Amino acid sequence: MQGQRRKQRKTELIDRVIEQLMNMKGSLAETAPIGIIDMKNWEWPQGVALFALYQYYKETGREELLNYLYGWFDSHIESGDIPAKNVNTMCPLLTLSYLYEETGKEAYGALCQEWAEYAMHEMPRAGEGALQHIVSGEENAGQIWDDTLYMTVLFLTRMSVIRKDDSFLQESVHQFLVHLKYLTDPVTGLFFHGWTFLGRHHFAGALWGRGNSWYTAGLVDYLDMAPVQEGVKRHLLASLLTQVEKLAELQGEDGMWHTLLTDADSYKETSATAAFAYGILKAVRKGYLDEGFAAAGWKAYDAVCAQIDEEGIVQNVSYGTGMGASLQYYKDIPICPMPYGQSMALLMLVEALKHDGQYRGGER
């Protein structure tokens, strides 16, 4: 009976988070070329949000979620309101690939095919075949960022499954390996935000929280999608283990992580904390990480839940963050509700539903 009440409270919290996500609109003067707050727009934050909603639909079978996703894509396709192709605008295609499998709808499949071909054969490369982090308004010549793996490479992986084309899978493997090669900090095991092949440096050397969390949250889903070779899987999970060991060391007493992970003077940030919680808890459930790391995941879970207000808005989320030339740049990024704050909290809450009976912290 007590377990049922806990599950009901969790479901009610999820419903509030989803309601705010679906109706999210701009809450500050945006600097991004395409608005990244309003859910009507097509950009990477909306893409992250759509994927979280689809994941919850698969968990619950709730038709209203599926109808929202159909409506979102149909309105863009029918109106022609689809932006230019780049790393970030590709993020919504991850969810569209699943909807294409659900429906077989020709318009969905054609769009997925067109964008996948662009990513494979036309998207600029920065060096060693690494995808250049080209985004709306910026070419970022010679640059790779840790965001790319989540925003574009997960979609390429899905297309390898849909097309039954191993070349797409091998491209995804290459992208993971080359990004790890240049973005891993060998001292901490964390990831730098970016690397430039032109200047051959890590910009400000930022060990940025949300950038790191794209790997933690993205890898556990990548391994669900991709039948990668055992040696590759071991390498990717070894990087995850090293990262999470350092994250557990840096986690605050309140369960949060700073936006610059090793800088206690930077503010604590909720979207990264939620993504870390999701990735860690799922990795433990899947057997990728030892059970002992669950404590850090649940501590982060409690911290994120404390940041969700009565209306379901996830607080203390940082706005979209470009490549910083100084560490102060990251500290000055404004805080406001964002689609990826809502969606990472949603993924975390849904993952928590799969762990009933295993929690050893506060009340869920």
C-alpha positions in Angstrom: 0.0 0.0 0.0 2.8 2.4 0.9 4.6 1.5 -2.3 1.5 2.3 -4.3 1.2 5.7 -2.6 4.8 6.5 -3.4 4.3 5.5 -7.1 1.2 7.7 -7.3 3.0 10.7 -5.9 5.8 10.1 -8.3 3.3 9.9 -11.2 1.6 13.1 -10.1 5.0 14.8 -10.1 5.8 13.5 -13.6 2.5 14.8 -14.8 3.3 18.3 -13.5 6.7 18.3 -15.1 5.3 17.2 -18.4 2.5 19.8 -18.4 5.1 22.5 -17.9 7.4 21.0 -20.5 4.7 20.9 -23.2 3.6 24.5 -22.6 7.1 26.0 -22.1 7.6 29.5 -23.7 10.3 32.0 -23.5 11.0 33.5 -20.1 13.9 35.8 -21.0 15.3 37.7 -24.0 17.0 34.9 -26.0 20.4 35.1 -27.6 20.2 31.9 -29.6 19.4 32.4 -33.4 16.4 29.9 -33.0 14.6 30.2 -29.7 15.6 27.4 -27.4 12.9 27.8 -24.8 9.6 27.8 -26.6 8.5 24.2 -27.3 7.1 25.3 -30.7 10.6 25.8 -32.1 12.8 23.2 -33.7 16.2 23.1 -32.0 18.2 20.9 -29.7 16.4 21.6 -26.4 13.1 20.7 -27.9 14.8 17.6 -29.4 15.9 16.5 -25.9 12.4 17.1 -24.6 10.7 15.1 -27.4 13.0 12.1 -26.7 12.1 12.2 -23.0 8.4 12.3 -23.8 8.7 9.4 -26.2 10.6 7.4 -23.6 7.8 8.0 -21.1 5.2 7.0 -23.7 7.0 3.7 -24.2 6.9 3.2 -20.5 3.2 3.9 -20.0 1.5 3.6 -23.4 -0.2 7.0 -22.8 -1.7 7.9 -26.2 -1.9 11.6 -25.4 1.9 11.7 -25.3 2.2 10.0 -28.7 -0.4 12.4 -30.1 1.5 15.4 -28.9 4.7 14.1 -30.6 2.8 13.4 -33.9 1.3 16.9 -33.7 4.7 18.6 -33.1 6.3 17.0 -36.1 3.3 17.2 -38.4 2.9 20.9 -37.8 6.6 21.5 -38.7 6.5 19.2 -41.8 3.2 20.5 -43.1 4.2 24.2 -42.7 7.8 23.7 -43.9 9.0 25.2 -40.7 12.2 23.1 -40.5 15.5 24.8 -39.9 18.8 24.3 -41.7 20.7 21.1 -40.9 23.4 21.2 -38.3 24.5 19.2 -35.2 21.9 20.8 -32.9 18.9 20.9 -35.2 19.4 17.2 -35.8 18.4 16.3 -32.2 14.6 16.1 -32.9 15.3 13.5 -35.6 16.2 11.0 -32.9 12.5 10.9 -31.8 11.3 11.1 -35.3 13.2 7.9 -36.1 11.1 6.1 -33.5 7.9 7.6 -34.7 8.7 6.4 -38.2 9.1 2.9 -36.8 5.7 3.2 -35.0 3.9 4.4 -38.1 5.8 3.7 -41.3 4.7 7.2 -42.3 6.5 8.2 -45.5 7.1 11.8 -44.6 8.8 10.8 -41.4 11.0 8.3 -43.1 12.0 10.6 -45.9 13.0 13.3 -43.5 15.1 10.9 -41.4 16.8 9.6 -44.5 17.6 13.1 -45.8 19.1 14.3 -42.6 21.0 11.1 -41.9 22.6 11.3 -45.4 23.6 14.9 -44.6 25.2 13.9 -41.3 27.1 11.0 -42.9 28.3 12.6 -46.1 28.0 16.4 -46.0 28.3 17.6 -42.4 31.7 19.3 -42.0 34.4 17.4 -40.2 36.8 19.1 -37.9 39.8 16.7 -37.9 40.3 12.9 -37.9 36.8 12.6 -39.2 35.2 14.1 -36.1 31.9 15.9 -36.7 32.5 19.6 -36.6 30.1 21.2 -34.1 28.3 23.4 -36.6 25.2 25.0 -35.1 22.6 27.6 -36.1 24.5 30.8 -36.7 28.0 29.4 -36.1 30.2 27.1 -38.2 32.7 26.5 -35.4 35.4 25.5 -37.9 37.8 22.9 -36.5 35.9 22.5 -33.3 34.4 19.4 -31.6 32.1 19.7 -28.5 30.9 17.0 -26.1 27.3 18.0 -26.9 27.6 16.4 -30.4 27.4 12.8 -29.2 23.9 13.3 -27.8 22.6 15.8 -30.4 23.6 14.0 -33.6 25.4 10.7 -33.0 22.5 9.0 -31.2 20.3 9.7 -34.3 23.0 8.2 -36.6 23.0 5.2 -34.4 19.2 4.8 -34.8 19.5 5.1 -38.5 21.9 2.2 -38.6 19.2 0.1 -37.0 16.4 1.3 -39.3 18.5 1.1 -42.5 20.2 -2.1 -41.4 23.4 -0.3 -42.5 26.5 -1.1 -40.6 28.4 1.9 -42.0 26.1 4.2 -39.8 26.9 2.1 -36.7 30.6 2.2 -37.4 30.4 6.0 -37.9 28.8 6.3 -34.5 31.5 4.2 -32.9 34.2 6.4 -34.6 32.5 9.6 -33.3 32.4 8.3 -29.7 36.1 7.2 -29.8 37.5 10.4 -31.5 35.5 12.6 -29.1 36.8 10.7 -26.1 40.3 10.9 -27.5 40.3 14.7 -27.6 37.9 15.7 -24.8 38.9 13.4 -22.0 40.9 15.1 -19.2 43.4 12.4 -18.2 43.8 13.9 -14.7 40.2 13.8 -13.6 38.5 11.5 -16.1 35.9 14.2 -16.8 35.4 15.8 -20.2 36.4 19.2 -21.5 33.6 21.1 -23.2 35.5 21.3 -26.5 38.7 21.0 -28.5 39.9 22.9 -31.6 42.0 21.2 -34.2 43.0 24.6 -35.5 44.5 26.0 -32.3 44.9 22.5 -30.7 43.6 23.5 -27.2 40.6 23.1 -25.0 39.5 26.7 -25.0 39.0 27.7 -21.3 39.6 24.1 -20.2 36.1 24.0 -18.8 35.0 20.8 -17.2 31.4 21.9 -17.8 28.6 20.0 -15.9 25.9 19.7 -18.5 28.5 18.9 -21.2 29.7 16.0 -19.1 26.2 14.9 -18.4 25.5 14.4 -22.1 27.9 11.5 -22.0 26.5 10.0 -18.7 22.9 10.2 -19.9 23.6 9.5 -23.6 25.9 6.5 -23.3 23.4 4.3 -21.4 20.8 5.0 -24.2 23.4 4.5 -26.9 24.2 1.0 -25.6 20.4 0.3 -25.8 20.4 1.3 -29.4 23.7 0.1 -30.7 25.0 -3.5 -31.0 28.6 -2.4 -30.6 31.5 -4.8 -30.4 32.4 -6.0 -26.9 35.8 -4.3 -27.0 34.2 -0.9 -27.9 31.6 -1.3 -25.2 34.2 -2.0 -22.6 36.1 1.1 -23.6 33.1 3.3 -23.5 32.1 1.9 -20.1 35.6 2.3 -18.7 35.3 6.0 -19.6 31.9 6.2 -17.8 33.3 4.5 -14.7 36.3 6.9 -14.5 33.9 9.9 -15.0 31.4 8.7 -12.3 34.1 7.9 -9.8 35.1 11.6 -10.0 31.5 12.8 -10.0 30.9 10.9 -6.8 33.9 12.7 -5.3 32.7 16.1 -6.4 29.0 15.8 -5.5 27.8 18.3 -3.0 26.3 17.4 0.4 23.0 18.5 -1.0 23.3 16.1 -4.0 24.0 18.8 -6.6 26.9 19.4 -8.9 28.4 22.8 -9.9 28.1 24.1 -13.5 31.9 23.9 -13.5 32.4 20.6 -11.9 35.7 21.3 -10.1 34.9 25.0 -9.3 33.0 25.5 -6.1 32.6 29.2 -6.9 30.4 28.3 -9.9 26.6 27.9 -9.2 25.0 24.5 -8.8 23.0 23.4 -11.8 19.9 21.2 -12.0 19.8 19.9 -15.6 23.3 18.4 -15.3 22.4 16.9 -11.9 19.3 15.3 -13.3 21.1 13.9 -16.3 23.9 12.5 -14.0 21.2 11.0 -11.8 19.5 9.4 -14.8 22.7 8.0 -16.3 24.1 6.7 -13.0 20.9 5.0 -11.9 20.3 3.4 -15.3 23.9 2.3 -15.5 23.6 0.6 -12.1 20.3 -1.1 -13.1 21.8 -2.3 -16.4 24.9 -3.7 -14.6 27.3 -1.2 -16.2 28.3 0.3 -12.8 28.6 -1.3 -9.4 25.6 -1.0 -7.1 27.7 1.2 -4.8 27.3 4.1 -7.2 23.5 4.1 -6.7 23.9 6.2 -3.5 25.2 9.1 -5.6 22.4 8.6 -8.1 19.7 8.7 -5.4 21.3 11.6 -3.6 21.1 13.5 -6.9 17.6 12.3 -7.4 16.5 13.8 -4.1 18.3 17.1 -4.9 16.5 17.4 -8.3 13.1 16.7 -6.8 13.8 19.5 -4.3 14.3 21.8 -7.3 10.8 21.0 -8.8 8.3 23.6 -7.6 4.6 23.1 -6.9 3.7 23.8 -10.5 6.2 21.3 -11.9 8.8 23.8 -13.1 12.4 22.6 -12.7 14.4 25.5 -11.1 18.0 26.5 -11.3 18.6 25.4 -14.9 21.2 27.3 -17.0 20.4 28.7 -20.4 22.1 27.3 -23.5 25.9 27.5 -23.3 28.2 28.1 -26.2 32.0 27.5 -26.0 33.5 29.8 -23.4 36.8 31.6 -23.8 37.1 31.9 -20.0 35.7 30.1 -17.0 33.9 33.2 -15.9 31.8 32.9 -19.1 30.2 29.7 -17.6 29.5 31.3 -14.3 27.7 34.2 -16.0 25.2 32.0 -18.0 21.7 33.0 -16.8 19.4 30.7 -15.0 15.8 30.1 -16.2 13.4 27.2 -16.8 14.4 25.2 -20.0 13.0 22.3 -21.9 16.0 20.1 -21.2 15.7 20.9 -17.5 12.2 19.5 -17.6 13.1 16.6 -19.8 16.2 15.4 -17.9 14.1 15.5 -14.7 11.5 13.5 -16.5 14.0 10.9 -17.6 15.3 10.7 -14.1 11.8 10.3 -12.6 10.9 7.6 -15.0 14.1 5.7 -14.4 13.3 5.9 -10.7 10.1 4.0 -11.3 12.1 1.0 -12.3 14.0 0.8 -9.0 11.2 0.4 -6.5 12.4 -1.5 -3.4 16.1 -0.6 -4.0 16.1 2.9 -2.7 17.9 3.6 0.6 17.6 7.4 0.9 14.8 9.8 1.7 11.2 9.5 0.8 10.4 9.1 -2.9 
